[in-house]
Amino acid sequence: MFTVKEALDTLTLQQLSHEFGDSILAHEFSYDMMSITVEKEAFLAVIRHLYEDHNLAFRFLTTLCGMHYPDKEKALGLVVHLHSFTNNHRIRIKVFTTDADPHFPSLTSLFPTANWMERETWDFFGIVFDGHPGLTRILNIDDFEGFPLRKDFPLEDQTREDKDDTMFGR
């Protein structure tokens, strides 16, 4: 016997697999939420389908944030959490790209609240959102260099001259 949540997960996965086929790269269940990894080229279409389909009705953007895995070929990624208040159901969408092409389509046309989240993700990870109405730094100073949440960002300020490394055994 399926629970309502399991039935909704199955329905969502079946619809996405039918609609997008090989663009659905993987799916898993972690922390009581279905997680689907999609091809970059299908990312916006998948999100739009989840939003516009009346049975699914994922119309609330809970969060959008970046990921950085410098040891992988596709080092940069996004995690998007959506919620359907109609069905009381949540889903996690993941998508990856290379450091050389850090571009994703903006979700601001579907979710106006994505504006702040995309600006923050650009500010800290360097992920560019094509079509964003004003992609500028939001938390770091305007002339800040680099993206501090990338794992290859130096932990210490290399330009400081006032620190005495001998006190720290260096």
C-alpha positions as CSV (number, residue, x, y, z in Angstrom):
1,M,0.0,0.0,0.0
2,F,1.4,3.4,-1.1
3,T,1.3,6.4,1.1
4,V,0.1,9.6,-0.4
5,K,3.6,10.9,-0.5
6,E,4.9,7.8,-2.3
7,A,2.1,8.0,-4.8
8,L,2.9,11.7,-5.5
9,D,6.6,10.9,-5.9
10,T,5.8,8.1,-8.3
11,L,3.4,10.3,-10.3
12,T,5.9,13.1,-10.5
13,L,8.8,10.9,-11.6
14,Q,6.6,9.1,-14.2
15,Q,5.4,12.4,-15.6
16,L,8.9,13.9,-15.8
17,S,10.4,10.7,-17.3
18,H,7.6,10.6,-19.9
19,E,7.9,14.2,-20.8
20,F,11.7,14.6,-20.7
21,G,13.1,11.1,-21.2
22,D,16.9,10.9,-21.1
23,S,17.1,14.5,-19.7
24,I,16.3,13.0,-16.3
25,L,19.7,11.8,-15.4
26,A,19.0,10.3,-11.9
27,H,16.6,10.2,-9.1
28,E,16.9,9.3,-5.4
29,F,15.1,9.7,-2.1
30,S,17.1,11.4,0.6
31,Y,15.9,13.0,3.8
32,D,12.3,12.1,2.9
33,M,12.3,14.1,-0.3
34,M,12.6,13.0,-3.9
35,S,15.7,14.4,-5.6
36,I,15.9,14.5,-9.4
37,T,19.1,15.4,-11.4
38,V,18.3,16.9,-14.8
39,E,20.4,17.8,-17.9
40,K,21.3,21.5,-18.0
41,E,19.5,22.0,-21.4
42,A,16.2,20.7,-19.9
43,F,16.5,22.6,-16.5
44,L,14.1,25.4,-17.3
45,A,11.6,23.2,-19.1
46,V,11.5,20.8,-16.2
47,I,10.9,23.6,-13.7
48,R,8.2,25.1,-15.9
49,H,6.5,21.7,-16.3
50,L,6.5,21.3,-12.5
51,Y,5.0,24.8,-12.1
52,E,2.4,24.7,-14.9
53,D,1.1,21.1,-14.6
54,H,-2.2,21.4,-12.7
55,N,-1.8,18.0,-11.0
56,L,1.7,18.7,-9.7
57,A,1.3,22.4,-9.0
58,F,4.8,23.1,-7.7
59,R,4.3,26.8,-7.4
60,F,6.4,27.8,-4.4
61,L,10.2,28.2,-4.7
62,T,11.5,27.2,-1.3
63,T,15.2,27.7,-2.1
64,L,17.7,28.0,-4.9
65,C,21.4,27.7,-4.1
66,G,24.7,26.8,-5.6
67,M,27.1,23.9,-5.2
68,H,30.8,23.5,-6.1
69,Y,32.6,20.3,-6.6
70,P,36.1,21.3,-8.0
71,D,37.2,17.6,-8.4
72,K,34.4,16.8,-10.8
73,E,34.1,17.6,-14.5
74,K,30.8,19.4,-14.0
75,A,32.0,21.3,-10.9
76,L,29.2,23.9,-10.5
77,G,25.6,23.1,-9.8
78,L,22.3,24.3,-8.6
79,V,19.8,22.8,-6.1
80,V,16.2,24.0,-6.3
81,H,13.6,23.0,-3.8
82,L,10.0,23.4,-4.9
83,H,6.8,22.9,-2.8
84,S,3.3,22.1,-3.9
85,F,0.9,23.6,-1.4
86,T,-2.0,22.0,-3.3
87,N,-0.6,18.5,-2.7
88,N,1.6,19.2,0.3
89,H,4.5,17.8,-1.6
90,R,8.2,18.8,-2.0
91,I,10.8,18.0,-4.6
92,R,14.5,18.8,-5.1
93,I,15.9,19.4,-8.5
94,K,19.7,19.3,-9.2
95,V,21.5,20.4,-12.3
96,F,25.3,20.7,-13.1
97,T,27.6,22.5,-15.4
98,T,31.3,23.1,-16.0
99,D,33.4,26.0,-14.6
100,A,33.9,27.2,-18.2
101,D,30.1,27.6,-18.7
102,P,28.6,28.8,-15.5
103,H,25.3,29.9,-17.1
104,F,21.7,28.8,-16.2
105,P,18.4,30.3,-17.2
106,S,16.9,32.6,-14.6
107,L,13.7,31.4,-12.8
108,T,12.5,35.0,-12.1
109,S,9.8,34.7,-14.8
110,L,8.2,31.9,-12.9
111,F,9.2,32.8,-9.4
112,P,9.8,36.5,-8.7
113,T,11.4,35.5,-5.3
114,A,14.2,33.8,-7.3
115,N,15.6,37.3,-7.8
116,W,17.3,37.5,-4.4
117,M,18.3,33.8,-4.4
118,E,19.9,34.0,-7.9
119,R,21.8,37.2,-6.9
120,E,23.1,35.5,-3.8
121,T,24.1,32.4,-5.8
122,W,26.0,34.6,-8.3
123,D,27.6,36.6,-5.6
124,F,29.0,33.5,-3.8
125,F,29.5,30.9,-6.5
126,G,29.8,32.9,-9.8
127,I,26.8,31.2,-11.4
128,V,25.3,33.5,-14.0
129,F,21.6,33.5,-14.5
130,D,20.7,34.5,-18.1
131,G,17.7,36.7,-18.2
132,H,17.9,37.9,-14.7
133,P,16.6,41.5,-14.4
134,G,19.6,42.8,-12.3
135,L,22.3,40.4,-11.5
136,T,24.5,42.4,-9.2
137,R,26.3,41.6,-5.9
138,I,23.9,41.5,-3.0
139,L,25.9,40.7,0.1
140,N,29.6,41.2,-0.8
141,I,31.0,44.6,-1.7
142,D,30.7,45.6,-5.3
143,D,34.4,45.4,-6.1
144,F,34.9,42.1,-4.3
145,E,37.0,39.7,-6.4
146,G,36.2,36.0,-6.5
147,F,33.4,33.9,-5.2
148,P,33.8,33.0,-1.6
149,L,31.7,29.8,-1.4
150,R,33.7,28.0,-4.0
151,K,35.9,25.4,-2.5
152,D,39.0,26.7,-4.2
153,F,38.6,30.2,-2.7
154,P,41.5,30.9,-0.3
155,L,40.5,30.9,3.4
156,E,42.8,33.7,4.3
157,D,43.3,37.1,2.7
158,Q,46.6,36.6,0.8
159,T,47.1,40.4,0.5
160,R,47.3,41.1,4.3
161,E,50.7,42.4,5.5
162,D,49.8,42.9,9.2
163,K,49.6,39.2,10.2
164,D,52.4,37.4,11.9
165,D,52.4,33.7,10.7
166,T,55.1,32.7,13.2
167,M,52.4,32.8,15.9
168,F,50.5,30.1,14.1
169,G,53.5,27.8,13.5
170,R,54.0,28.8,9.9
